Amino acid sequence: MATVENLKLIRLPSEDILGEVVREDDKGITLKNPVRVVIIPSKADPKNPSVGFAPFCEWSDDKEITIYRTLIVTTMNPIKEFVNQYNTSFGGLVVPDSKIIKP
């Protein structure tokens, strides 16, 4: 299951990739179950597109990939909504909202 700590959003020059970090070294970052973050235009409201996930290298059966550091622009922690959607896609648990509800 992906957690907030091991799920990373990686910006490449051409796209953003989301995946579970399996290992990191001087050469690169190895991700498990990588997905592309894609913008989905909305016909109903063109100014507010949706965001979704698409397979990364859909022509490969590999569940782990290594992205070389020379290709990485930056790495970031994803927002909670991305963590929840990713976990839903790969059978993990959803991160609960941290708001405390008082009676």
Buried (B, 14 or more C-beta within 10 A) or exposed (E): EBEEEEBBBBBEEEEBBBBBBBEEEEEBBBBBBBBBBEEEEEEEEEEEEEEEBEEBEEEEEEEEBBBEEEEBEEBEEBEBEBBBBBBEBBEBEEBEEEEEEEE
